[in-house]
Amino acid sequence: MIELNILDKLPVFGICGYSNSGKTTLILQAVKHLIAQGLKVAVVKHDVHGLNIDWPGKDTYRHFENGADIYVQGPNQEFLRNHLDSDRDFITSLIQLSNRYDVVLTEGHKRTPFAKVWLYNDKNEPPPEYVINVQAKLPKDNNRFNVLKDILDKWIPVQASKVPIYGCILPASEPNSNKHDRSYAKNDNGLKKFVTKIIAVGNKKPLKLQENTFFIPKLQSIMSPQSEILTALRWAPNTSWIFLSEDLLNINEKVFSWLLNSCKPGVWACLPQLPNSFQETNTFLAYFNYRAHHLLETSAYQKDSNLNNLIKSPKILSPPIPKEFI
């Protein structure tokens, strides 16, 4: 039951069936469709006979046999071969993949209770009784892909909506000043309509906090605004976030609706362009999906205080806020 509850929240979908049912062909079609929508896709295969991806005598094979994990980098691609930890199960691997990919398709793994389709082979063999969460049973015909495409196009937004969204209030004044610690008692009712929890991040606890608002001391070793953002992402790593500085608490709530609607599946963060009147201040507004966590950690390591390198990622949007909302 615990396993099913975890998998129900992950963007993992299975393509299952017996041998010669056409799993690989259908996955190839699905991957092409999903990538065309701007989604980052991983495919998981299962080989009961063991992996045959390296050869005796090659340097990489010898290093792996000697106990080292292997990382190989080439033009536009990289390869990582790990020794599997004894305490890591398949569900843990799916969780880790879900932190880096919008959709994870599995070929096989029919016993694992994530959502899946079953492909009939030439013998029209149905799924065994232990195979659960089957969304559709597809005959071996030319309409297979269209049925799967419709299922995925509806299923992906549903899975994305299962990720909780929290709100994080950032200090409005200079990040190293204590002035911003005076109060976070402004009206945040507009934000509350869009998030399930609100936290405030700063150097020290404010004198006043809105009811049910948590305070977390920010990281001191990283410059703002990464310090506040990373504080929140590390505190609740499987959560998406709306970040805003204190002086935006009374902003038109339509901005929050616009921000979230801009972040369709495949978008990992949105850093809106604020009007010129805010350019010389520390005012900040952004949405971060949990998948952007590793991008932000890299940005902080590179001391990119303005998030300029982060914005260059194709998974990050930076649109101007519509004038009618300001």
N, C-alpha and C positions, 0 to 999 in steps of 0.2 A: 504493500500500500504506500509506503514511504517512497519507494522507487517510482511508482506511478505518479505520485503527487509532484515529484521533482521534474520528471520528464514532461508532464503536462504543461510546464511553464517554459520549456526550452524550444528553440526554433529547429527541432530535429524531426525529420520526416523520413519514413522508410519506404523503399521500393522492394517488395518481397515477392517471392515465388520460387518454385522449384527450378532445377537446371533447365536451360533452353526455353525459359519463359519470356525472355526479352528484357531483362532488367537493365543491362548495360545500355542497350539502345535507347530505352525510355529515359534513363538518367542523362544521357548525352543531350537529348532534346530538351529536358527540363533545365539543365545547367545553362544551355544557350539562351533560353527564355528568361531565366532569372538574372543572369548577368546583363542582358540587354536592358533590364529595369534598374540597373545600378546597384544590384545586390552583390555582396561578396559571398561566395559559395564554397563550401567544403564538401567533399565526397568521402564517405567512410566505407571501406571494403573490409571483408572478413575472409581470411585464408586459413582454413583449419590445417593445411599442410605446412604452414610456416611461410615466412617471407622469402622470396627469391628475387631480390633486387640488387644484390651485389655478388661478386664472384671471388672465389679463392685465388689468392695471388695478388689481387689489387691492394694498394695501400689502405684504402678505406676499409676493406674487409679485414685486413690484418689488424688495424687499430681497433675495430669493433670487437673482434675475437679476443683482443688483449684486454678488453674491459672498458674502453673509452666510448663515449657517445660521439657520433660523427655529424659534423655540420659542413656542408659543401655549398659554396656560392658560385654562381655563374651568371652570365648575362641574362637579366630579367627573370631569374629563378634562383631558388635555394632549396636545399634538401637537408632534413634533420632526421637522423636515425637514432632512436633512444633504446637503451635497455629498459624494459618495462619494470617499474618498481613493484615489489611484491604486494604492497599495500594499496595500489591504485587499481580500481576496477573500471569497467567500461563506462559506467555512468559518470565517474569523475572525469574521464577523458572527454565525454560529450559536453560536460559543463565547461571545461577548459576551451574546447573548440567554439562553444557558443559565445564565449567572451571575445572572440576575434572575428566571427563570421555572422552574417545576417541569417543565413540558412545553412543547415547541415543535412545533407541527404545521405542516407545509408543504403548500401546495396546488401540486402540480406538482413541478418539480425532479427529474424521473424519472431523470436521468443521475447525480445525486449519490448515492453508495452508502450512505446511511443506511437503516435499516429502514423498510419501506413496505408498503402494500397497493396492489394494482392493481384499478381499477374497470373492468369491461367496459362499453362503450357499447351502443347499440342494434344495432350491427353485430358485437358480440362480438369486437372486435379485441383480440388478446392483446398483452402488452408486447413491445417489441423485445428482441432478444437481449442488448443492452448494458445493459438494466435489471436490476440485481442487488439482492440482499437483500430480495426480495419475500416477505413473510410469508404472504400469502394473495392469491388472485385471486377477486374478488367479483363474482358476476353481478348484473345490474340487477334486484334483487327486494327485497321488504320485509324480508328477514332480514339485510341488509347491516350495519345498525348493531349488531345483537346479536353478530354475528361480530367486528366491529371492537372493540366494548366488551370482549369476552372477551380479545382479543389485548392491548389496552392495559392492562387490569387485571392481567395477568400480566407484561407487558413493563416497566411503570413501576417496580415494586419491584426487578426484575432490574437495570435501569439504575442505580437508586439504590444498589444494593449494590456497584456497581463503583467508587464513590468511596472512596478510601483513608481510613482513620480513624487519626489520630495522637493521642498523648496529650501533654499539657503540664502540667508540675508547677509550681505557683505557690508563692511564699514564704508561710509560715504566719503570720509575725509582721508587725510594722508595715512597710509597703511602703518607707519611707525609712530603715529600719534596716539595719545590716549583719549583724545576728544571724542572719538567715535564710540567709546565705551559707555557713554552717558546713558543711552536708552535705545531700546528697540521696541518701544511701546506704540509706535505709529499704527494706524489702521492697515492691517494686511488681509482684510476680508476678501479682496479681489483675488489675491494669490491662493487663499484657502480653498477657493472653488475648484482649483486645478491640481492640488497636491494633497497627499494623505498625511504629510508630516512636515513641519517647518523647524529648521535649526538656524541659529545665529552663530557666526564664526568671528572671532576677534582676538585681540591681545589679552583681554581679561573680561570677565562676565559683566554685562551691562547692569546698570542700576535697576532698570525696569525691563521686563520682558512680557510680550503678549502671552496670554494663557496658552498652555500646551506647546510653547516654543522652547526647544532645547538649546543650550549653549555648549559649544565645543571650542576649546582654545586652538588657535590656528598653528600650523607648522611654522617654526621660526627660521628654519634653514633655507627656505625657498622664498623668492620674491613674490609679491602680489602681482596679478590676481591668482597665480598658480597655487600659492600657499593655501588660500581659502578653498579653492576648488578641489585640490588634492586632499585637504583635510576631510571634506565631505565625501569624496569618492572612496577614500580609504576607510572611512567610518561605515559606509553602507555601499559596498562595492557592486552589488547586483541590483542597483537602483539607478533610475534616470533622474536628472536634477534640473530644476530651474534656478539659476543664480541671478540675483539682482542686488544692487547696492541699496542701502537704506533710503536714499533720497528718491527711489522709484517705487516705494511701497504704495503710493497713492496713484500710480499710473493707471491709465484706462485699462480695465480688465480685458478688453478686446485684444490688447497686445499679447497677453498670455495665450489666448485662443489662437491668434495668428501664429505665434511662435511654435506652438505644438502642432498645428496643422501643417506648418512648413517642414516638420520633421517626420516625414513618411519613413517607412521601413527602408533601410539603406543609408539614411542620414544619421551620422553619429554625433554631430554637434551642430549648433546654429549660434553664431556670434553676430547678431544684427548690427548693422551700421547705425549708430545713433546720430541724431540731428547735430548740426554744427554747434548749437548752444551747449552741448555736453562735451565737446571735444577736449576742452582744457580742464576737465574735472576727472575724478576717479570713478565716475558713474559707470556701472557695468551691468549688462543684461546678457544672459546666454542660456542655452539649453545644452546639456551634455547627456548623451546616452552612455550607459555603463561601458559600452564597447570602446569608447574614446579614452578610457582610463590609461591604457598603455601609451597612447599618443601623447597624452598630457605629461606622463612621467618622463617620456623622452624629451618633450619640450622644456620641462623644468631642468633636466640634466644638462641641456644645452644652454641654459640660462636665457631662454627666449622670453623675456619679461613682457613683451607686447603680443605674444602668441602669434607672431607673424608666420613662423614656420608651420604652426599648426593649421592656420587658415589655408595653406597651400595644399592640404590634403584633399583629394576628391571626395572624401566622406564628410567634409565640413562645409557648411553653407555660411555665407556672410551677406545676406540681403539687406537692403535698407528698410527700416520700419516705415510702413505706409504713413504718409503725412496726416491722414485723417485720424490716426490713433494717438497722435502726440498733442 
